Amino acid sequence: MSGSGKVAFKRLSPVRRALGILWILLCVAGLGAFTFSRLESQRAQLEQAGWGAYLKATNPAEFYWRCQQDAGCSRILGSGVLDNTSVTVFVVVLALGLAGLFRPERYTPRRTLSQRWANERDIAPLVERRGPREIIDAALRGDPPLSGYLGVWTDPANPRRRLFLRPTKRLNDVHSITYAGTGGGKTVGSFRPRIALDAAEGNIAVVLDTKYPNPNDSYVDMRDYFRAFGRQVTVINPFELGDGIQIPVLTEVKGYGQALDVARLIYPPDLEAGEDPGAKVYISNARLLLAGIIYGLSLGPREARNFREVYQVANLGMEGVRQWFNGRPQAADEIRSTLETDKKIFSGAINRLVEDLTIFRLESAVETFSPGPREVDLSRVLLTPGMIHLVLPESYIRGSSGRAILRFFKRYLDGRMLSLAERLTRPLPVHINYYYDEFALFGFLPNLNDDLATLRSRNISLHMALQNRSQAINIYGEHGWAATVDNNIGTTVILPGSFTQNDAKYWSETLGEVSIEQYSIGETQVPEALGKKINRSLNVKEERTALINIDELQRMELGELIAVVRGFPPIRLRSYPVEFPASQGNPIAWIYEYVSAWKKAHLREALQNGWLEEAWRLLSAAPPPEEVQAPPPAPEPEVELTPEVVQQRFSEWMERLAREQIGVPAEGHPGRVRRYILSRALEMAPLDEATLQAFLQLGYLRYRRGLYYIVPEKCPWGRSRLALWEAGAYVQYRSTPEGAAS
């Protein structure tokens, strides 16, 4: 027999048996002491009555002995010593004690949880309690307690209760990684909402877009999100003529050292560690050869300084390359060892260079890396909130040449960011979120662990996406990738609905197990002389089961995800494309609505001013993706308006009035203000109805004759403090409601 409730019997333990015997002895000893005390009282009375002299007893022991020999004395001595009441009390006390010790023991199996899902108490630090107005420009003000995007947590006990979760800024700065198979929703369900929040808050989003120009997966439309909030948009597109900024990298080269720095952008130091051992020597010589050619071109005309010229020089063959360097002895002297190396090695280095530079000979790439009218100051770009959209279509970057240009842009942008932080002698003032969709396309990135640590210290976060762990392990090895994740990843997001069996098995094991004790009761009848004796036994067995098994992982719907946040138990969430309406549970639908309204107004302005190209761009914008199924309708996430929450909202609202210098007329004299009139303040900084009513109920505001007031005595900051003055507000005083005085 087995079950999950309490067990009604368990064999008596030796400890309880010993305690029972001890209790009996204690009760008997107590009864003896009580009886002896009563006998002594009787003996004293008998001696006073003359029985001691009559029995000729000289001490108590002799008295007891002689009294027992006399029938009259014995009868008087024993009367009243133990009456029925004393015996009853003794029996009751003895029975109660034995009942407590020998009662059937009730057993509850222990539940040892080695892992569990996060509950509401766990996730409290991750709950976004600010409204849209407080989120906009939060990063610019330097007060984002939460950043990034996790999703919506639903209370298992109350499905109507939903909370919007975001990592704390400290966790968001420690980088993140998202695992999702093909079509798993990492772009629409994780990256796009996060980038939309960057646009609203005022961060810099650097997006390496390998899905361009696919309208369902690309990030082209995200440019309008930043434009709608007044942020700058910088496009880098080496694959389309006339699009994006120009980066004349080679025109900046003044010597061999700078040329070698550019060569390291394509062939980073220690790149050989991720290559076949036989290719190491070719990569090393290809790096030196590339640096020599760049240096040689820097000695010539400015218009010839582009990567296509480098490709054409490398494509001359061994003898052609040597002859080219003969005409540039200054450059040849810098790479003499490579030019005079073994014929096979030199040929291999040239072949490697030609293969990796193939993509740079496109006309669009030549334009991107040449000087021109679309040059911008990247230092200014990296100090201004906005989006840097790096267009890298996957159809172009497959293979060695594609990985070379990916490595180039990554290291080029990293170098500009780090050099800017070095010049500033502090972390970058505007937080940069780096988005690497399809991170495996980069191939091996040397010193990734150290690079991530360096970026984090400069106020730069990296957000990577992979289809599965095996992609990273094949590139970095099991131990190398595990060390990178352990040291630098603060948040891991998995979307298991698209996982293979092996991936689901790995994450089921990683998320941990639940340990539960199972029990069973057995009964055995043993014949005896006077009947049958029943022996009962209890067997306890510990069983372990996965927190979530393989089948449950693979059955998770599109949009369901699990977030493993450093310092928190695993969290089950649901993510929503930014285009979904708020009525379907999307907590950031207000961003899409804001951008849609901006697009309509901007389109109207474009048509009125004859900006046909801009109007056409807005009219032909791709619709939101339709392949993601909408979750069942649900109310918006609710925040319980506790007194603490209401007071916090009131303080934040008053600080906003101060920060935005919204005039608040006050009745009375400076230092003796009776009340503040809030008509204009409520127009400039409106409150939702629920919050306004909460302010009224707790006495922070008062409504009278069609006007709202703040009464200083009711202010949560204290009776004697003028709240708006303490916040630094611009307050317009007036002695009477009709007359104003500055």
matplotlib code that plots the C-alpha trace (Angstrom):
import matplotlib.pyplot as plt

x = [0.0, 1.4, 0.2, 1.2, -0.6, 0.4, 1.1, -1.0, 1.5, 5.1, 7.0, 7.9, 11.5, 14.0, 14.2, 10.5, 10.5, 13.2, 11.4, 8.2, 10.0, 11.6, 8.2, 6.7, 9.6, 9.2, 5.5, 6.0, 8.8, 6.5, 3.7, 6.1, 7.3, 3.7, 2.8, 5.8, 5.1, 1.5, 2.8, 5.2, 2.3, 0.3, 3.3, 3.8, 0.2, 0.3, 3.4, 1.8, -1.2, 1.2, 1.6, 5.4, 5.6, 3.1, 5.2, 8.5, 9.9, 13.0, 13.2, 10.9, 12.1, 11.5, 8.0, 7.1, 8.2, 6.4, 3.3, 3.0, 2.9, 0.0, -3.3, -4.8, -1.7, -1.4, -5.0, -4.7, -1.4, -2.7, -6.0, -6.1, -2.6, -3.8, -7.4, -9.3, -8.5, -4.7, -4.9, -7.0, -4.6, -1.7, -3.4, -4.4, -0.8, 0.7, -1.8, -1.3, 2.4, 2.3, -0.2, 2.1, 5.0, 3.2, 0.7, 0.6, 3.3, 2.1, 4.8, 5.0, 7.5, 10.2, 10.2, 13.7, 13.7, 17.0, 15.4, 12.1, 10.4, 10.6, 7.6, 6.3, 8.6, 11.6, 10.9, 10.0, 13.4, 12.7, 9.1, 8.8, 6.6, 7.1, 4.6, 5.4, 6.0, 8.6, 10.4, 10.8, 14.3, 15.0, 18.5, 19.2, 18.3, 20.6, 18.0, 17.1, 16.7, 15.6, 16.8, 16.4, 13.5, 12.5, 8.8, 5.6, 5.3, 1.9, 0.9, 0.1, -2.5, -4.1, -3.7, -5.1, -2.2, 0.6, 3.9, 6.3, 9.8, 13.1, 16.7, 18.2, 20.7, 23.6, 22.4, 21.7, 25.3, 26.7, 25.6, 23.0, 22.5, 19.4, 19.0, 16.2, 16.0, 15.0, 11.7, 11.9, 11.0, 14.3, 14.1, 10.4, 10.0, 13.3, 15.5, 12.9, 11.1, 14.5, 15.6, 12.2, 12.8, 16.3, 14.6, 12.2, 14.7, 17.5, 20.2, 22.4, 21.5, 24.2, 22.4, 24.3, 21.4, 22.1, 18.4, 18.3, 16.2, 13.7, 10.7, 9.7, 13.0, 15.1, 15.4, 15.0, 11.6, 13.3, 15.0, 11.6, 11.3, 14.4, 13.3, 9.9, 11.6, 14.0, 17.0, 19.7, 19.9, 23.2, 23.2, 26.3, 25.5, 28.5, 26.2, 24.1, 25.3, 24.2, 23.0, 24.6, 27.6, 31.2, 34.1, 37.4, 39.4, 42.5, 42.8, 43.6, 46.7, 50.0, 52.5, 53.1, 51.9, 48.5, 48.4, 49.0, 46.2, 43.8, 45.0, 44.3, 40.6, 40.3, 42.9, 42.8, 45.7, 45.4, 42.8, 44.9, 43.6, 40.3, 41.6, 43.1, 46.7, 47.9, 46.3, 48.0, 51.1, 49.0, 46.9, 49.9, 51.6, 48.3, 48.0, 51.5, 51.0, 47.7, 49.4, 52.2, 49.9, 47.8, 51.0, 52.2, 48.9, 49.1, 52.3, 50.3, 47.4, 44.5, 41.8, 43.6, 43.3, 40.4, 40.1, 39.4, 42.9, 44.2, 42.4, 43.7, 47.3, 46.9, 45.3, 48.5, 50.0, 53.3, 55.6, 53.2, 53.0, 56.8, 57.2, 54.6, 56.6, 59.8, 58.4, 57.6, 60.8, 59.6, 56.7, 58.7, 61.2, 58.4, 57.3, 60.6, 60.2, 56.9, 58.1, 61.1, 59.3, 58.8, 57.1, 54.3, 53.7, 53.7, 51.3, 49.0, 49.0, 48.1, 45.3, 43.9, 44.0, 42.3, 39.6, 38.9, 38.9, 36.5, 33.6, 35.4, 35.6, 31.9, 31.2, 29.0, 31.8, 34.3, 32.0, 31.5, 35.3, 36.1, 36.0, 32.9, 30.1, 28.4, 31.4, 30.4, 32.2, 31.8, 32.8, 29.8, 27.5, 28.8, 27.9, 24.3, 21.3, 20.2, 20.6, 23.6, 22.2, 24.9, 23.5, 25.1, 22.8, 23.4, 23.5, 26.7, 28.5, 28.4, 31.9, 35.4, 35.0, 31.8, 33.4, 36.3, 33.9, 32.0, 35.2, 36.3, 33.2, 33.0, 36.6, 36.4, 33.4, 34.9, 38.1, 36.3, 34.2, 37.2, 39.4, 36.6, 36.2, 40.0, 40.0, 37.1, 39.0, 35.7, 32.9, 30.9, 28.1, 25.4, 24.8, 25.4, 23.5, 25.3, 22.9, 24.5, 21.8, 23.2, 26.3, 27.8, 28.3, 31.2, 33.2, 36.0, 36.6, 39.9, 40.0, 36.2, 36.2, 38.5, 36.7, 33.4, 34.8, 36.4, 33.2, 31.2, 33.6, 33.0, 29.2, 28.7, 26.5, 26.6, 23.4, 24.0, 21.6, 22.4, 20.3, 21.8, 24.8, 26.5, 27.1, 29.3, 30.9, 32.0, 33.8, 35.1, 35.1, 33.1, 35.3, 36.0, 32.3, 31.4, 34.0, 32.7, 29.2, 30.1, 32.2, 30.3, 26.6, 24.1, 20.9, 20.3, 17.0, 15.8, 12.8, 12.4, 9.5, 11.9, 14.6, 15.8, 15.7, 19.4, 19.0, 15.8, 17.7, 20.6, 18.4, 16.2, 19.3, 20.7, 17.5, 17.8, 15.7, 13.1, 13.7, 10.6, 10.3, 7.8, 6.5, 4.7, 3.0, 3.1, 1.2, 2.1, 0.0, 2.0, 0.1, 0.5, -0.9, -3.7, -4.4, -2.7, -0.2, -0.1, 3.3, 3.3, 6.2, 6.9, 9.3, 10.6, 12.1, 13.6, 12.8, 14.1, 12.4, 13.3, 12.0, 10.8, 11.2, 12.1, 8.5, 7.3, 10.1, 9.4, 5.6, 6.1, 4.3, 5.8, 6.3, 6.8, 10.4, 12.5, 14.9, 17.9, 18.9, 22.0, 20.9, 17.3, 15.6, 14.5, 11.6, 8.8, 7.7, 5.8, 7.2, 5.2, 6.1, 6.2, 3.4, 0.9, -1.8, -1.9, -5.3, -3.4, -1.0, 1.8, 3.3, 5.2, 2.4, 2.5, 5.8, 4.3, 1.2, 3.5, 5.6, 2.4, 1.1, 4.5, 4.5, 1.0, 2.0, 5.3, 3.6, 1.1, 4.0, 5.9, 3.0, 2.3, 6.0, 6.4, 8.9, 7.8, 10.7, 10.1, 6.4, 6.9, 9.2, 6.6, 3.8, 5.8, 6.9, 6.6, 3.6, 4.3, 5.0, 1.9, 3.4, 3.6, 0.3, -1.4, -1.8, -5.3, -6.6, -5.6, -5.7, -2.7, -0.3, -1.6, 0.4, -1.3, -1.6, -0.4, 0.3, 4.0, 3.5, 1.2, 3.7, 6.5, 4.3, 3.4, 7.1, 8.0, 5.2, 6.2, 9.9, 8.7, 7.0, 10.2, 12.4, 10.2, 9.7, 5.9, 4.5, 2.3, 0.4, 0.5, -1.8, -0.2, 3.2, 6.7, 7.2, 3.5, 1.9, -1.6, -2.1, -1.0, -3.4, -2.8, -5.0, -2.1, 0.1, -2.5, -2.7, 1.1, 1.7, -1.6, -2.2, -4.2, -7.6, -6.5, -3.5, -5.4, -8.0, -5.3, -3.8, -7.2, -7.9, -4.6, -4.9, -2.1, -4.5, -7.9, -10.7, -12.9, -15.1, -13.7, -10.0, -7.4, -5.0, -2.0, -2.2, 1.3, 0.2, -0.8, 2.4, 4.2, 7.5, 6.5, 4.3, 7.0, 8.6, 7.2, 7.4, 7.7, 10.4, 12.4, 12.2, 13.5, 10.2, 9.5, 6.6, 4.5, 3.3, 0.3, -1.2, -4.7, -6.2, -6.8, -3.6, -0.2, 3.2, 6.6]
y = [0.0, 3.5, 7.0, 10.6, 11.5, 10.8, 7.2, 6.0, 3.5, 3.0, 0.3, 1.6, 2.7, 1.7, 5.3, 5.5, 2.2, 3.4, 6.7, 4.8, 2.7, 5.8, 7.5, 4.6, 4.6, 8.4, 8.1, 5.3, 7.3, 10.3, 8.2, 6.8, 10.2, 11.4, 8.3, 8.7, 12.4, 11.4, 8.7, 11.1, 13.5, 10.6, 9.4, 12.9, 13.1, 9.6, 10.5, 13.7, 11.5, 9.3, 6.4, 6.8, 6.4, 3.6, 1.6, 2.6, 3.8, 5.9, 6.8, 6.9, 3.6, 1.8, 3.6, 2.2, -1.3, -1.4, 0.2, -2.5, -5.1, -3.3, -3.7, -0.4, 1.7, 0.1, 0.8, 4.5, 5.0, 3.7, 5.6, 8.6, 8.0, 6.9, 7.8, 7.3, 10.8, 10.2, 6.9, 8.4, 11.2, 8.8, 6.6, 9.5, 11.0, 7.6, 7.0, 10.4, 10.1, 6.6, 7.7, 10.4, 7.9, 4.9, 6.6, 5.5, 7.6, 9.7, 10.0, 12.6, 12.0, 14.6, 16.5, 17.5, 20.0, 20.3, 22.6, 24.5, 27.1, 30.7, 32.0, 35.6, 36.2, 35.1, 37.3, 40.5, 42.3, 41.7, 43.1, 46.2, 48.6, 51.7, 52.9, 53.9, 57.5, 56.6, 54.2, 56.7, 58.3, 56.4, 55.5, 59.1, 60.2, 57.6, 55.8, 52.5, 50.0, 47.4, 47.0, 44.6, 42.1, 38.8, 38.3, 38.0, 35.7, 34.2, 33.2, 29.5, 29.9, 32.9, 33.0, 36.5, 37.8, 38.6, 40.5, 42.0, 40.9, 42.5, 41.9, 44.3, 46.6, 44.7, 41.4, 42.9, 44.3, 40.8, 39.8, 37.3, 34.3, 32.9, 29.4, 28.6, 26.3, 27.4, 29.2, 29.1, 32.8, 34.3, 37.2, 38.2, 37.0, 38.1, 40.4, 42.7, 43.6, 44.2, 46.6, 48.3, 49.1, 50.4, 52.9, 54.0, 54.2, 55.8, 53.1, 52.4, 49.2, 47.8, 45.2, 42.8, 41.8, 38.6, 38.2, 41.2, 41.7, 39.1, 41.2, 38.7, 38.4, 41.5, 44.5, 47.2, 48.3, 48.8, 51.9, 53.7, 52.8, 54.8, 57.7, 57.9, 58.5, 61.1, 58.8, 58.7, 55.8, 54.8, 52.2, 50.3, 48.3, 47.0, 45.1, 47.8, 50.8, 54.2, 52.9, 53.4, 55.4, 55.2, 54.0, 54.8, 52.5, 52.2, 56.0, 56.3, 54.1, 56.1, 53.4, 49.6, 49.5, 50.8, 48.5, 45.6, 46.7, 46.7, 43.3, 42.0, 43.0, 40.3, 37.9, 38.5, 37.3, 33.7, 33.1, 30.0, 28.4, 27.8, 26.4, 23.2, 22.8, 22.6, 26.1, 28.0, 28.9, 30.0, 32.3, 33.9, 34.6, 35.8, 38.4, 39.7, 39.7, 41.7, 44.2, 44.6, 45.2, 47.7, 49.5, 49.5, 51.0, 53.7, 54.9, 55.5, 57.6, 58.0, 56.7, 53.3, 52.6, 50.1, 46.4, 45.6, 46.9, 44.6, 41.7, 42.5, 42.6, 39.3, 37.8, 38.5, 35.2, 34.5, 36.1, 39.0, 39.8, 39.7, 42.0, 44.4, 44.6, 45.1, 48.4, 49.2, 48.3, 50.2, 47.8, 44.8, 45.3, 45.0, 41.5, 40.2, 36.9, 36.2, 37.1, 34.8, 32.0, 28.5, 28.5, 26.2, 28.4, 31.6, 30.1, 29.0, 32.4, 34.1, 31.6, 32.2, 35.9, 35.8, 33.6, 35.8, 39.1, 37.9, 39.6, 43.0, 43.4, 44.1, 47.6, 48.3, 47.2, 49.4, 52.3, 51.6, 51.4, 54.5, 58.2, 60.0, 62.3, 59.8, 59.7, 60.2, 60.6, 57.2, 58.8, 61.0, 58.1, 56.1, 58.9, 59.4, 57.2, 55.4, 52.4, 51.2, 48.8, 46.6, 44.9, 41.5, 39.2, 35.5, 34.8, 36.8, 35.8, 32.1, 30.6, 31.9, 35.3, 36.0, 35.2, 37.5, 40.5, 39.6, 39.5, 42.8, 44.7, 43.2, 44.0, 47.4, 48.5, 47.0, 48.9, 52.2, 51.7, 50.8, 53.5, 56.1, 54.8, 55.1, 58.7, 59.4, 57.6, 56.1, 53.7, 55.0, 57.4, 55.7, 52.0, 49.9, 46.7, 44.6, 42.1, 39.1, 37.2, 33.8, 34.1, 30.9, 32.6, 34.5, 31.3, 31.3, 34.6, 34.6, 35.6, 35.7, 35.3, 38.3, 40.4, 39.9, 41.0, 44.0, 45.1, 44.7, 47.1, 49.7, 49.7, 47.5, 44.3, 41.5, 39.5, 36.4, 34.0, 30.3, 27.6, 25.1, 24.6, 22.2, 25.1, 26.9, 23.7, 22.7, 26.1, 26.7, 23.2, 22.0, 23.5, 26.7, 27.5, 26.5, 28.8, 31.7, 31.1, 30.7, 33.9, 36.3, 35.3, 36.8, 35.6, 32.5, 32.3, 29.1, 28.6, 24.9, 24.4, 24.0, 21.9, 18.6, 15.5, 15.9, 19.6, 19.0, 16.2, 18.5, 21.3, 18.9, 17.7, 21.2, 22.6, 20.1, 17.5, 17.3, 14.7, 13.2, 10.4, 7.7, 5.4, 2.0, 0.2, -3.6, -5.8, -9.4, -11.8, -14.2, -17.1, -17.2, -19.3, -16.9, -15.7, -13.9, -11.1, -8.4, -6.9, -3.6, -2.1, 1.2, 1.4, 4.7, 5.2, 8.3, 9.0, 11.8, 13.3, 16.1, 19.6, 19.5, 16.4, 16.1, 15.8, 18.8, 20.9, 19.9, 20.5, 24.1, 26.5, 29.2, 32.2, 30.1, 30.3, 29.6, 32.2, 31.1, 34.3, 34.4, 34.3, 33.2, 29.8, 29.0, 31.2, 30.1, 33.0, 34.0, 36.4, 38.5, 40.1, 43.9, 44.2, 42.3, 44.4, 45.0, 43.1, 39.9, 40.3, 42.2, 44.6, 46.8, 47.2, 50.9, 51.2, 49.8, 52.1, 55.1, 54.2, 53.6, 57.0, 58.6, 56.9, 58.2, 61.7, 61.4, 60.1, 62.9, 65.4, 63.6, 63.8, 67.5, 68.4, 66.3, 63.9, 61.1, 58.8, 58.9, 58.5, 55.5, 54.0, 54.3, 53.1, 50.0, 49.0, 45.3, 44.2, 42.5, 38.8, 36.6, 33.2, 33.6, 32.4, 34.8, 33.6, 33.6, 37.0, 38.1, 41.3, 43.5, 42.8, 44.4, 45.9, 45.8, 49.3, 48.7, 51.8, 51.4, 51.3, 54.3, 56.3, 55.4, 56.5, 59.7, 60.5, 59.7, 61.9, 64.8, 64.4, 64.4, 67.8, 69.1, 67.6, 68.9, 72.3, 72.1, 75.1, 74.4, 77.4, 77.4, 79.2, 81.0, 82.4, 80.8, 78.5, 78.6, 77.0, 75.7, 73.7, 73.3, 73.6, 70.8, 71.5, 72.4, 69.7, 67.0, 68.2, 68.2, 65.0, 63.1, 60.1, 57.0, 56.7, 53.9, 55.8, 59.1, 57.4, 55.7, 59.1, 60.4, 57.4, 57.7, 61.4, 62.6, 64.6, 66.2, 67.0, 70.0, 72.2, 70.6, 71.0, 68.7, 69.8, 68.7, 69.4, 69.7, 68.1, 65.0, 64.8, 61.5, 63.3, 64.9, 67.7, 70.3, 69.8, 71.5, 68.5, 70.3, 72.6, 69.7, 68.0, 71.2, 72.1, 75.4, 76.6, 79.7, 81.1, 83.3, 84.8, 84.2, 81.8, 84.7, 86.7, 85.4, 86.5, 85.2]
z = [0.0, -0.8, -0.8, -0.4, 2.9, 6.5, 7.7, 10.7, 12.1, 12.6, 14.6, 18.1, 18.2, 21.0, 22.1, 22.7, 24.5, 26.9, 27.4, 28.3, 31.0, 32.4, 32.6, 34.6, 37.0, 37.5, 38.1, 40.7, 42.4, 42.5, 44.0, 46.6, 47.6, 48.0, 50.0, 52.3, 52.9, 54.0, 56.3, 58.0, 58.6, 60.2, 62.2, 63.7, 64.7, 66.3, 68.3, 69.6, 70.6, 72.8, 70.5, 70.5, 74.2, 74.2, 71.6, 73.2, 69.8, 69.9, 66.2, 63.1, 61.7, 65.0, 65.2, 61.8, 62.7, 66.1, 64.7, 62.0, 64.9, 66.6, 64.8, 66.1, 65.3, 61.8, 61.0, 62.1, 60.3, 56.9, 57.0, 54.6, 53.1, 49.6, 48.9, 45.7, 44.4, 44.7, 43.0, 40.2, 39.6, 39.6, 37.0, 34.8, 34.8, 34.0, 31.2, 29.6, 29.6, 28.1, 25.5, 24.3, 24.0, 22.8, 20.5, 16.8, 15.2, 12.2, 9.5, 6.9, 4.1, 3.6, 0.3, -0.5, -3.4, -5.2, -7.7, -8.1, -10.3, -9.2, -7.3, -6.9, -3.9, -5.9, -8.9, -6.9, -7.8, -11.5, -11.7, -13.8, -11.9, -13.9, -16.5, -20.1, -19.2, -16.6, -18.9, -21.8, -21.5, -18.3, -19.5, -20.4, -16.9, -15.5, -13.4, -15.0, -12.1, -14.7, -18.3, -21.1, -21.5, -20.1, -20.5, -18.6, -15.5, -14.8, -11.2, -11.3, -8.6, -10.2, -14.1, -14.2, -12.2, -14.6, -14.0, -16.5, -15.7, -16.8, -15.5, -13.1, -14.7, -13.0, -14.5, -17.9, -18.1, -17.6, -21.1, -22.1, -24.5, -26.1, -27.3, -29.8, -32.8, -36.3, -36.1, -32.3, -32.0, -30.6, -33.0, -32.6, -29.0, -27.5, -29.5, -31.1, -27.8, -26.2, -29.0, -28.9, -25.2, -26.1, -28.4, -25.7, -22.8, -24.7, -25.0, -28.0, -29.9, -32.2, -34.3, -36.5, -38.8, -40.7, -41.6, -43.9, -46.1, -44.8, -43.7, -41.1, -39.4, -40.3, -38.1, -40.8, -39.3, -35.9, -37.3, -37.2, -33.5, -32.8, -35.1, -33.4, -30.1, -31.6, -31.6, -34.3, -36.8, -38.3, -41.1, -42.2, -45.4, -47.4, -49.7, -51.3, -53.2, -51.9, -48.5, -45.1, -43.9, -45.3, -43.2, -45.0, -42.8, -45.0, -45.6, -41.9, -42.1, -41.7, -41.0, -40.8, -37.2, -38.2, -41.2, -38.9, -36.6, -39.6, -40.6, -37.1, -37.6, -40.2, -38.7, -34.9, -32.8, -31.8, -34.5, -35.3, -32.0, -33.6, -36.9, -38.0, -36.8, -40.5, -41.2, -38.4, -40.3, -43.4, -41.2, -39.5, -42.9, -44.4, -41.6, -42.2, -46.0, -45.6, -43.3, -45.9, -48.8, -46.8, -45.8, -49.4, -50.6, -48.0, -49.7, -53.0, -54.0, -51.6, -54.1, -54.3, -50.6, -50.4, -49.8, -53.5, -54.3, -51.6, -53.2, -56.6, -55.4, -53.6, -56.7, -58.7, -57.6, -55.9, -58.5, -59.1, -55.4, -55.0, -58.0, -56.6, -53.3, -55.3, -56.3, -52.7, -50.8, -47.6, -47.3, -48.4, -45.6, -43.0, -44.1, -45.5, -43.6, -45.3, -48.8, -48.4, -46.7, -48.2, -51.5, -50.3, -47.2, -49.2, -51.8, -49.0, -47.4, -50.7, -51.3, -47.8, -48.3, -51.7, -50.3, -47.3, -49.2, -52.0, -50.4, -50.1, -53.9, -54.3, -55.6, -52.5, -50.2, -52.1, -51.6, -47.9, -47.2, -49.3, -48.3, -49.4, -48.5, -46.1, -43.6, -40.0, -36.7, -35.0, -31.7, -31.9, -32.9, -29.9, -27.5, -28.7, -28.0, -31.2, -33.4, -35.4, -37.9, -39.5, -42.5, -43.1, -45.1, -44.4, -48.2, -48.4, -45.2, -45.4, -45.7, -44.9, -46.7, -44.7, -41.4, -42.3, -42.8, -39.7, -37.6, -39.2, -38.2, -34.7, -33.9, -35.7, -33.6, -30.5, -31.0, -31.6, -28.4, -26.2, -27.6, -26.9, -23.3, -22.9, -24.1, -21.7, -18.9, -17.8, -19.0, -21.9, -20.7, -22.9, -22.4, -25.5, -26.2, -28.8, -30.6, -32.3, -34.0, -35.3, -33.2, -34.7, -38.1, -36.6, -36.3, -33.7, -31.9, -30.1, -26.4, -26.3, -22.5, -22.0, -24.6, -22.9, -19.5, -21.1, -22.8, -19.6, -17.8, -20.5, -20.1, -23.1, -23.0, -25.5, -26.4, -28.4, -30.1, -30.9, -32.3, -29.9, -27.6, -30.0, -32.4, -29.8, -28.5, -32.0, -32.3, -28.7, -27.2, -24.2, -21.5, -23.4, -23.9, -20.4, -18.9, -21.1, -20.0, -16.3, -16.2, -18.4, -18.9, -16.5, -18.2, -20.3, -22.2, -23.8, -26.1, -26.0, -28.4, -31.3, -29.5, -30.8, -28.5, -27.5, -26.7, -24.7, -22.8, -22.0, -20.6, -18.7, -16.9, -16.5, -14.9, -12.1, -10.3, -7.6, -4.8, -3.2, -0.6, -1.5, 1.3, 1.6, 4.5, 4.9, 7.3, 8.3, 10.4, 12.7, 14.4, 18.2, 21.0, 21.9, 18.3, 15.5, 15.9, 13.3, 12.5, 10.6, 8.7, 6.9, 3.9, 2.7, -0.7, -2.2, -5.9, -8.1, -11.1, -13.5, -12.8, -16.4, -18.5, -22.2, -23.4, -21.5, -22.9, -26.5, -26.0, -24.9, -27.2, -29.4, -27.1, -23.9, -22.6, -19.6, -18.2, -16.1, -14.4, -12.2, -8.5, -9.2, -9.6, -13.2, -14.3, -16.7, -18.8, -22.0, -24.5, -27.0, -30.3, -29.8, -32.4, -30.3, -28.6, -24.9, -24.7, -25.5, -22.6, -24.3, -21.7, -24.2, -26.8, -25.9, -27.8, -31.0, -30.6, -30.1, -33.2, -35.3, -34.3, -35.2, -38.6, -39.4, -38.5, -40.3, -43.4, -43.4, -43.1, -45.9, -48.3, -47.4, -48.1, -51.2, -49.6, -52.0, -51.3, -47.5, -48.0, -50.2, -47.6, -44.9, -47.1, -48.2, -44.7, -44.1, -42.0, -38.6, -38.7, -38.8, -38.3, -34.5, -33.0, -30.6, -27.0, -25.5, -24.6, -21.1, -19.1, -18.8, -16.0, -12.8, -10.0, -6.6, -5.3, -1.8, 0.4, -0.2, -4.0, -3.9, -1.9, -4.3, -7.3, -5.6, -4.9, -8.5, -9.8, -7.7, -8.7, -12.4, -11.8, -10.4, -13.1, -16.0, -14.2, -14.3, -12.6, -9.5, -8.0, -4.2, -1.8, 1.1, 1.8, 1.3, 4.2, 5.2, 2.1, 2.8, -0.4, -4.0, -6.9, -9.5, -12.5, -14.8, -13.4, -14.1, -17.7, -18.2, -16.3, -16.3, -13.9, -14.7, -13.0, -10.6, -9.4, -9.0, -6.9, -4.8, -4.1, -3.0, -0.7, 1.1, 1.5, -0.7, -2.8, -2.1, -4.5, -3.9, -6.1, -9.3, -8.4, -7.1, -4.3, -2.4, 1.3, 2.8, 6.0, 4.1, 2.1, 2.7, 3.0, 6.3, 7.7, 8.0, 4.6, 1.5, -0.9, -4.2, -2.8, -1.5, -4.9, -6.6, -8.3, -10.0, -7.8, -8.5, -5.2, -4.9, -1.8, -2.9, -5.5, -7.8, -7.5, -8.1, -6.8, -7.7]

ax = plt.figure().add_subplot(projection="3d")
ax.plot(x, y, z, "-o")
ax.set_aspect("equal")
plt.show()
